[in-house]
Amino acid sequence: MLYELFIEPWTLGDWMQRGMLAATLASVPCALLGVFLYLRRLSLVADALSHTALPGIVVAFLFSGSLSSPVLLLGAVLSGGISTAAIEYFSRSRLIRSDAAIGIVFSSLFAVGVILLSVFVKDAHIDTQCMLFGDVLGISTESLWTLGIVSPLIILCVLACWRVLVLTSFDEEYARALGWPVSLIHYALMGGVAMMTVAAFEAIGAILAIAMIIVPAATAHLLSDRMKHMAMWAVAHALLSSLAGMYVAVWLDVSAAGAIVMVGGILYLCAVFFSPSHGKVTSYFKRRQGKGSSVTVPS
């Protein structure tokens, strides 16, 4: 039974190895980027960038006539930059709240992408179902290569810029006083998020990429208040949910990306209840222990 459940899936073909590699390459950099978005209270920006990449992809195809991953990636990154600039403009104009600005920009640009796709790209083989929900077990070699290039690049950039990203995430004014280009760093971070979500389209899809960015960071925040430990917990969450999600997908014959996100959500709930410092159950027993050990002083 143990062999059939845990070992046999790895012996039935290379699809399990390829799927696990794709899930790891997609989830780890998403988790790292998600930590900084979470600290900046910009988690919903990941949602916006994953949707607004669609018009960039369509426009890139219209200009190049190619469905090559690097071409589509460039179009998505440019579209992400425009989206970020638009969100920043509306947020700072004080005409609307920042959350409303995110909703307006991403829904409007996503609608533009859908219209362009339905009117001008009818004959192109663009699998919108795959773009939205992914196909980890059926990922193409080209997309796997794209992930293999983009993912280490994102991780290296985050590690190289670690200190300045931490500084600008916690205190933008102090970072600006020290001479750091805060706006440029912000746009670079958003560009990295856009690049990563597009690179992971075929693996986990645009919608599920949002969860892979937000859920590990939210879980890590419940487990630690220190930045380095948060990043480590987020990466551990990404790796564990990827491995366990692949097994669940094989056992239940369901979408691998959906199973990975489901496992990630379960791990988040475990942190909510059993986190050593913030867990509901842990806090309850600490209160009970405190009441039990209290000493009543006689009057």
Secondary structure as UniProt FT lines:
FT   HELIX           3..7
FT   HELIX           8..11
FT   HELIX           15..39
FT   TURN            40..41
FT   HELIX           43..64
FT   HELIX           69..92
FT   TURN            93..94
FT   HELIX           98..120
FT   TURN            122..123
FT   HELIX           128..133
FT   HELIX           136..138
FT   HELIX           141..160
FT   HELIX           162..170
FT   HELIX           172..177
FT   TURN            178..179
FT   HELIX           182..199
FT   HELIX           201..223
FT   HELIX           227..252
FT   HELIX           256..274
FT   TURN            276..278
FT   HELIX           280..292
//
